[in-house]
Amino acid sequence: GDSVTQMEGPVTLSEEAFLTINCTYTATGYPSLFWYVQYPGEGLQLLLKATKADDKGSNKGFEATYRKETTSFHLEKGSVQVSDSAVYFCVMDSNYQLIWGAGTKLIIKP
Amino acid sequence: DARVTQTPRDKVTEMGQEVTMRCQPILGHNTVFWYRQTMMQGLELLAYFRNRAPLDDSGMPKDRFSAEMPDATLATLKIQPSEPRDSAVYFCASAVAAGEGVSEAFFGQGTRLTVV
């Protein structure tokens, strides 16, 4: 069945380091892909999205490119800040349902 | 500023009591999701509705949980009787489902339930 797999956390980085959180998906069609973020003590909010192959979603310095050939949607940021500490979820729209990855906790140390 | 509103924000109740959580989706959104989040299980889908009709509630313990949408402005999640293992944060989210799939899902702030 359709599924999303993302790298396990926690991921711990120093401020200004480069970030990659891997996400791969299994789907029968060409789903829309999302990254959601959950800051400590808060609800979830959309970080970025891509609706078709080769689309690049971007927001707040984060980017992710929809790669059909590798069925991936890796999240990247060139220089992380302490305020980026949160849990990041890779999500896929599968037949009008949202399929969620397990979440990756990101810890940024000053 | 459109947002999903959940009430109550926090609820502490005794085991065996009935708990009702409410959600007001964003006006015009035709899809509503209920999720439960715990440290051990992470984020779990309990149920979701399209145009007020339940499409999938397979993630919900049927014997004690029930979810309804009495009208387009209100979704409810009820637990009767509640148990300590139900302690979690319950999130409601709403979205638009159209020809190209589901749009961005907007989440409420959640209801933190503690059953003692």
Interface residues (C-beta under 8 A of the other chain):
Chain A: P31 S32 F34 Y36 E42 G43 L44 Q45 L46 K49 T51 F89 D93 Y96 Q97 L98 W100 A102 G103
Chain B: T31 F33 G42 L43 L45 Y48 R50 D56 F91 A93 A97 E100 G101 V102 E104 A105 F106 F107 G108 Q109 G110
